[in-house]
Amino acid sequence: MALSNTNTTIDYTFDQQHIWHPYTSMTQSLPVYGVVSAQGCELTLDSGKVLIDGTSSWWSCVHGYSHPTILAAMQQQLLRLSHVMFGGITHQPAIEVSKRLVQMTSTNLTKVFLADSGSIAVEVALKMALQYWQGRDKPQKQRIMTVKSGYHGDTFAAMSVCDPDGGMHTMFGNNVTKQVFIPAPTSKFNEPLNQTDIDALENAFSHYHQDIAAVIIEPIMQGAGAMRFYSPAYLSKLRQLCDHYHVLLILDEIATGFGRTGKCFAYEHANIEADILCVGKALTGGYISLAATLCSDEVASGISDSPAGVFMHGPTFMGNPLACAAATASLDLLLKGDWQQQVSAIEAQLKQELASATDLVQVQDVRVLGAVGVIEMISSVNTAQLQQAFVDLGVWVRPFNKYIYIMPPYTISAAQLTQLTSAMVSVAASIEDSGSKQKFISHG
């Protein structure tokens, strides 16, 4: 059982003066909340207040916090071998997690590269694609094609395939590789592929295919870029065109993998296979950082035939035994558990309890897929003010841009989920009720 210590003192002054948090300013810092323990789907603050977690710690903690199976696996591994270099050395934890990844993913994905984080998994995937074509005597294929409104990470190659106009990394546009961007899919999840999307895809492939090494896309759901769900038929068409024009397909399942959209992997909605697949976040159940990039035998062969003869990447903490042990335990929980029923129940409850938000004037759209629920506002919201409103209601929900969304742990109870959805609708209604002042709308 996890230890709970609500007497822990949080040095907020030091934090504010010296510690950088994600996407924050050091001169105009956002408020932070001190967490001292976590159990199940609840976070305990240093004040003693308990919050129901609606974020799964950014999509990752799918089994909830302090799960005894994952904790036991990590504790046992910690006593045996916490880390060892992966160059020239192997160990059973890396083998076990790789076995499970090969088992769980599509049959063509047979090679596993263990990385440090999701962003690095994307870097590895892009590098694999470029090196593959060198091994196939087509070194001119050096560009990556992707859709707008996407997000793939914060490192430089990953930034180059994030949304170039309204994304988080537009200020670096002159410093990243110029990639090929096509319009984001407009065909909704439950709709057939429309002609606009077909034309955009076919025109892009026809025009650029000789220079394109790979297409990278978040399957079915665009996460941090737009929180949008699109038609599986779009992925099917994309796979068809990649095959026809000899372009690799990279699927970024870092946010969507391991059950989040109702399928173990989102590409299963379209019944396709990737040439290269990126996974992370929920891979370890959210307990420690680990990611992986999987590829086919053909991709691995092309890389091995390149002038270098080897794949040119090797992080210091690659294949960390402690992280691999956590991932193996987490994947076993998925393989042996009832996540499908859990996610299905969450989806049904989200659809029912968020439906009333569609009547709010300030709401543009309400959408649900698997264990993801989104209220899209018409205007961008003030994250700090909404964050405080949610904490006051006893939940942890972190909006961004104009999206109020949750992706809770699969183990959440119906009562806990109701508290989350009630808070979402209540806060969205508060934005509407503030009238012309729009209390929670950010104009900055």
PyMOL commands that set and color helices and strands:
alter all, ss='L'
color gray80, all
select helices_A, chain A and resi 12-18+56-59+68-80+92-104+118-135+156-160+170-172+195-208+232-245+266-269+281-284+297-304+321-336+339-359+383-392+414-433+435-437
alter helices_A, ss='H'
color red, helices_A
select strands_A, chain A and resi 35-39+42-45+50-53+109-115+143-147+180-182+212-217+221-222+228-229+248-252+276-279+291-296+363-369+372-377+395-396+403-406
alter strands_A, ss='S'
color yellow, strands_A
deselect
rebuild
show_as cartoon
